């Protein structure tokens, strides 16, 4: 039987963007909360990223898809915002909190192509589309010959541009493709040692007002401890590097058990935007020390000279 932790006579107002992926994510959270006995009302909110054209890195992309949702929370227009955690800036607002990170999807990036089955199969000078500085830098590191071009739009729009012949391949997150039923479009899922995922990729961040105890309590029941600590460690890494979510920074985490205790391993990478330089560090700590772990890996990267690579993309 459902055991609601808030008064379900008042619906939780869940703010969401109107894109197909955002709606999928929000409807999934809505269904999970409703199974626990809560009433949930979706509230569509148009963000800056939905109405601004051009490459994300040139139009101030950090927070473009999340800030309007946060404003709506602070102005009491909604009670809960569902973010793709990779889009959420690491600077926390004192009145807001990430109340839960549900079970995380696959964190990998995917090569999508109608003619080629892997990055290695792409002919020299193939045109590859991505809207991510991180992906572009890593692709250039792996294949300096490729013609990397910017691509914007939701998943459907990007797939249509590929199908129209504008690109030989594009790179998207496995998580988004799977959630929208496009698993069959994945030609290659990259291993982290080839293309390191974005911080928080594949994870949802459920953000609430810190003082809204009823909503925090309701949402917290959806939290998955391993997914939460993995995401928190990655975000702590990015924050300690003083880098935004558009910087050429990637991270990968894994949880393991040892003598009955859970340990968390974090690998972080920083690249130059042209892909010619790549720095990597790995460290392991107990799961509960996720913030400390992220900070430690950031220090190791800074010792290697990461600050020099990031100074022009902050």
PLY file of the C-alpha trace (Angstrom):
ply
format ascii 1.0
element vertex 314
property float x
property float y
property float z
element edge 313
property int vertex1
property int vertex2
end_header
0.00 0.00 0.00
1.27 3.52 -0.73
2.58 5.37 2.27
2.72 9.01 1.21
5.08 11.26 3.11
3.20 14.45 2.31
-0.39 15.56 2.20
-1.48 14.20 -1.16
-4.58 16.38 -1.22
-2.22 19.07 -2.53
-0.50 18.14 -5.77
3.26 18.43 -6.10
3.82 20.89 -8.94
6.57 19.40 -11.09
8.26 21.84 -13.45
9.53 20.54 -16.76
10.75 21.67 -20.15
8.51 20.73 -23.05
11.04 18.71 -25.07
10.29 15.02 -25.58
13.22 13.94 -23.43
12.38 16.36 -20.62
8.75 15.23 -20.71
9.79 11.57 -20.62
11.98 12.23 -17.60
9.33 14.25 -15.80
6.56 11.77 -16.54
8.76 8.98 -15.20
9.30 10.89 -11.94
5.58 11.70 -11.83
4.66 8.01 -12.17
7.14 7.01 -9.47
5.72 9.56 -7.03
2.14 8.59 -7.89
2.93 4.95 -7.13
3.91 6.15 -3.66
0.52 7.83 -3.27
1.36 11.41 -4.15
-0.60 13.64 -6.51
1.60 15.32 -9.14
0.82 18.12 -11.59
3.16 18.81 -14.52
3.93 22.47 -15.21
5.67 23.20 -18.53
8.28 25.94 -18.42
10.19 27.33 -21.39
13.88 27.82 -20.59
16.49 30.07 -22.20
17.99 27.08 -23.95
14.66 26.38 -25.67
14.43 29.79 -27.30
18.08 30.77 -27.96
19.85 29.73 -31.15
23.56 29.20 -31.76
26.33 27.06 -30.27
25.87 26.60 -26.52
29.42 27.65 -25.72
28.87 31.00 -27.49
25.49 31.89 -25.98
26.40 31.35 -22.34
25.18 27.76 -22.31
25.87 26.96 -18.66
22.48 26.72 -16.97
20.50 27.57 -20.12
18.24 24.56 -19.55
18.00 24.81 -15.76
18.03 28.40 -14.49
14.42 29.18 -15.42
13.28 26.06 -13.56
15.26 27.16 -10.51
13.69 30.62 -10.65
10.26 28.97 -10.77
11.16 27.00 -7.64
12.37 30.09 -5.80
9.25 32.03 -6.79
7.00 29.19 -5.59
5.57 28.57 -9.06
6.57 24.89 -8.81
7.62 22.54 -6.00
9.95 20.20 -7.88
12.23 20.52 -10.89
13.55 17.53 -12.82
16.93 18.24 -14.38
19.26 16.28 -16.59
22.00 16.51 -13.99
24.72 17.11 -16.58
23.02 20.45 -17.41
22.79 21.68 -13.81
25.55 24.14 -12.78
27.54 23.09 -9.70
27.05 26.38 -7.87
24.36 25.53 -5.33
21.68 28.04 -4.33
21.34 28.14 -0.53
17.54 27.84 -0.73
17.52 24.87 -3.11
18.66 21.27 -2.74
19.05 18.15 -4.88
16.67 16.03 -2.84
17.21 12.85 -4.87
19.09 11.23 -7.71
17.10 8.18 -8.92
18.72 5.07 -10.38
21.13 6.26 -13.04
20.94 5.26 -16.69
23.94 4.25 -18.79
26.44 7.13 -18.73
28.10 6.43 -22.08
28.18 8.57 -25.20
26.99 6.98 -28.45
28.06 7.32 -32.05
25.00 7.45 -34.29
25.53 6.89 -38.02
23.49 5.47 -40.86
26.53 4.22 -42.77
29.33 3.50 -40.31
29.39 1.16 -37.32
32.15 2.77 -35.25
34.41 5.80 -34.94
37.26 3.78 -36.45
35.14 3.06 -39.55
34.59 6.74 -40.36
36.58 7.81 -43.43
39.12 10.61 -43.08
37.58 14.07 -42.80
34.11 12.73 -42.03
31.68 15.32 -40.69
30.67 14.59 -37.10
28.08 16.66 -35.25
28.07 17.46 -31.54
26.95 20.39 -29.44
29.41 19.52 -26.65
32.87 21.05 -26.21
33.80 17.98 -24.13
32.80 15.53 -26.86
34.42 17.63 -29.58
37.74 17.79 -27.71
37.80 14.03 -27.14
36.83 13.27 -30.74
39.65 15.52 -31.94
42.03 13.74 -29.56
41.03 10.35 -30.98
40.67 11.40 -34.62
42.34 14.73 -35.44
41.31 14.30 -39.08
37.58 14.55 -38.42
35.55 17.64 -39.31
33.74 18.35 -36.02
30.75 20.67 -36.48
28.26 22.13 -34.03
24.74 20.74 -33.91
21.81 22.04 -31.87
18.28 20.90 -31.23
16.54 18.10 -29.39
17.26 14.44 -30.09
14.65 14.20 -32.87
16.03 17.30 -34.59
19.61 16.04 -34.46
18.63 12.63 -35.82
16.73 14.31 -38.64
19.80 16.38 -39.56
21.82 13.17 -39.68
19.19 11.47 -41.82
19.10 14.48 -44.16
22.80 13.97 -44.86
24.16 17.01 -43.03
26.53 14.79 -41.05
28.27 11.44 -41.48
27.74 10.77 -37.77
26.60 12.51 -34.61
27.33 11.86 -30.94
24.53 11.74 -28.36
24.08 10.34 -24.87
23.08 6.68 -24.69
20.66 7.56 -21.87
18.61 9.98 -23.96
18.47 7.63 -26.92
17.29 4.76 -24.76
14.70 6.82 -22.92
13.17 7.92 -26.22
13.18 4.45 -27.77
16.09 5.06 -30.17
18.31 2.28 -28.88
18.49 0.84 -32.41
20.15 4.05 -33.67
23.27 3.44 -31.54
26.15 2.37 -33.78
28.77 2.41 -31.03
28.63 3.03 -27.28
31.95 4.50 -26.22
33.89 3.08 -23.30
35.07 5.76 -20.82
38.71 5.31 -21.82
37.74 6.47 -25.32
35.10 9.11 -24.65
34.75 10.06 -21.00
31.12 10.93 -20.14
29.96 14.33 -18.94
29.66 14.99 -15.23
26.23 13.71 -14.18
25.43 12.18 -17.57
22.58 9.66 -17.42
21.45 10.94 -14.01
18.37 12.94 -13.07
18.57 15.59 -10.38
15.34 16.18 -8.47
15.59 19.69 -7.07
13.30 21.24 -4.45
13.21 24.18 -2.10
15.29 23.25 0.92
12.61 24.47 3.34
9.79 22.54 1.64
9.96 19.59 4.01
6.89 17.82 2.60
8.20 17.77 -0.98
11.76 16.95 0.11
10.44 13.99 2.09
8.29 12.77 -0.81
11.07 13.09 -3.38
13.78 11.60 -1.18
12.06 8.22 -1.39
13.20 8.08 -5.04
16.86 8.50 -4.16
19.31 5.75 -5.15
22.34 5.95 -2.85
25.00 4.74 -5.30
23.71 6.98 -8.10
23.52 9.96 -5.73
27.07 9.62 -4.42
28.47 8.99 -7.91
26.84 12.17 -9.19
27.87 14.19 -6.14
31.52 13.12 -6.53
31.53 14.09 -10.20
29.92 17.45 -9.48
32.42 18.10 -6.68
35.22 17.44 -9.19
33.78 19.94 -11.67
33.19 22.55 -8.98
36.71 22.21 -7.58
38.14 22.69 -11.08
36.17 25.97 -11.29
34.81 24.63 -14.57
31.28 24.80 -15.95
29.19 22.03 -17.45
30.33 23.12 -20.94
34.06 22.74 -20.20
36.11 19.90 -21.76
35.90 17.88 -18.53
34.70 14.29 -18.26
34.20 11.90 -15.38
33.49 8.26 -14.74
32.56 6.59 -11.45
32.14 3.04 -10.20
30.99 1.62 -6.86
32.56 -1.53 -5.45
32.22 -3.51 -2.22
35.16 -4.37 0.03
34.84 -6.07 3.42
31.20 -5.10 3.59
31.88 -1.44 2.82
31.15 0.47 -0.38
33.97 2.28 -2.13
33.71 4.83 -4.91
36.26 5.18 -7.69
36.33 8.43 -9.67
38.28 9.10 -12.84
38.42 12.64 -14.17
39.80 13.96 -17.45
40.53 17.46 -18.70
41.38 18.26 -22.32
42.41 21.23 -24.35
39.58 22.33 -26.63
41.58 21.29 -29.70
42.10 17.82 -28.25
45.89 17.93 -28.40
46.34 17.67 -24.62
44.62 15.25 -22.25
45.09 14.84 -18.49
43.59 12.06 -16.36
43.54 11.12 -12.68
41.83 8.38 -10.66
41.28 7.91 -6.94
39.12 5.74 -4.67
37.50 6.59 -1.30
34.60 5.28 0.80
31.22 6.04 -0.77
30.23 8.49 1.98
33.24 10.70 1.18
32.03 11.49 -2.33
32.55 15.26 -2.09
36.05 14.81 -0.70
36.80 12.34 -3.50
35.78 14.79 -6.20
37.92 17.50 -4.65
40.92 15.16 -4.39
40.78 14.14 -8.06
40.45 17.82 -9.02
43.63 18.62 -7.07
45.50 15.84 -8.89
44.35 17.25 -12.23
45.30 20.78 -11.22
48.77 19.48 -10.26
49.08 18.22 -13.85
48.21 21.65 -15.26
44.45 21.44 -15.78
44.05 25.07 -14.80
45.98 26.11 -17.89
43.65 24.13 -20.16
40.49 25.44 -18.52
41.31 29.13 -18.16
39.80 30.06 -21.51
36.57 28.07 -21.14
35.42 29.18 -17.68
0 1
1 2
2 3
3 4
4 5
5 6
6 7
7 8
8 9
9 10
10 11
11 12
12 13
13 14
14 15
15 16
16 17
17 18
18 19
19 20
20 21
21 22
22 23
23 24
24 25
25 26
26 27
27 28
28 29
29 30
30 31
31 32
32 33
33 34
34 35
35 36
36 37
37 38
38 39
39 40
40 41
41 42
42 43
43 44
44 45
45 46
46 47
47 48
48 49
49 50
50 51
51 52
52 53
53 54
54 55
55 56
56 57
57 58
58 59
59 60
60 61
61 62
62 63
63 64
64 65
65 66
66 67
67 68
68 69
69 70
70 71
71 72
72 73
73 74
74 75
75 76
76 77
77 78
78 79
79 80
80 81
81 82
82 83
83 84
84 85
85 86
86 87
87 88
88 89
89 90
90 91
91 92
92 93
93 94
94 95
95 96
96 97
97 98
98 99
99 100
100 101
101 102
102 103
103 104
104 105
105 106
106 107
107 108
108 109
109 110
110 111
111 112
112 113
113 114
114 115
115 116
116 117
117 118
118 119
119 120
120 121
121 122
122 123
123 124
124 125
125 126
126 127
127 128
128 129
129 130
130 131
131 132
132 133
133 134
134 135
135 136
136 137
137 138
138 139
139 140
140 141
141 142
142 143
143 144
144 145
145 146
146 147
147 148
148 149
149 150
150 151
151 152
152 153
153 154
154 155
155 156
156 157
157 158
158 159
159 160
160 161
161 162
162 163
163 164
164 165
165 166
166 167
167 168
168 169
169 170
170 171
171 172
172 173
173 174
174 175
175 176
176 177
177 178
178 179
179 180
180 181
181 182
182 183
183 184
184 185
185 186
186 187
187 188
188 189
189 190
190 191
191 192
192 193
193 194
194 195
195 196
196 197
197 198
198 199
199 200
200 201
201 202
202 203
203 204
204 205
205 206
206 207
207 208
208 209
209 210
210 211
211 212
212 213
213 214
214 215
215 216
216 217
217 218
218 219
219 220
220 221
221 222
222 223
223 224
224 225
225 226
226 227
227 228
228 229
229 230
230 231
231 232
232 233
233 234
234 235
235 236
236 237
237 238
238 239
239 240
240 241
241 242
242 243
243 244
244 245
245 246
246 247
247 248
248 249
249 250
250 251
251 252
252 253
253 254
254 255
255 256
256 257
257 258
258 259
259 260
260 261
261 262
262 263
263 264
264 265
265 266
266 267
267 268
268 269
269 270
270 271
271 272
272 273
273 274
274 275
275 276
276 277
277 278
278 279
279 280
280 281
281 282
282 283
283 284
284 285
285 286
286 287
287 288
288 289
289 290
290 291
291 292
292 293
293 294
294 295
295 296
296 297
297 298
298 299
299 300
300 301
301 302
302 303
303 304
304 305
305 306
306 307
307 308
308 309
309 310
310 311
311 312
312 313
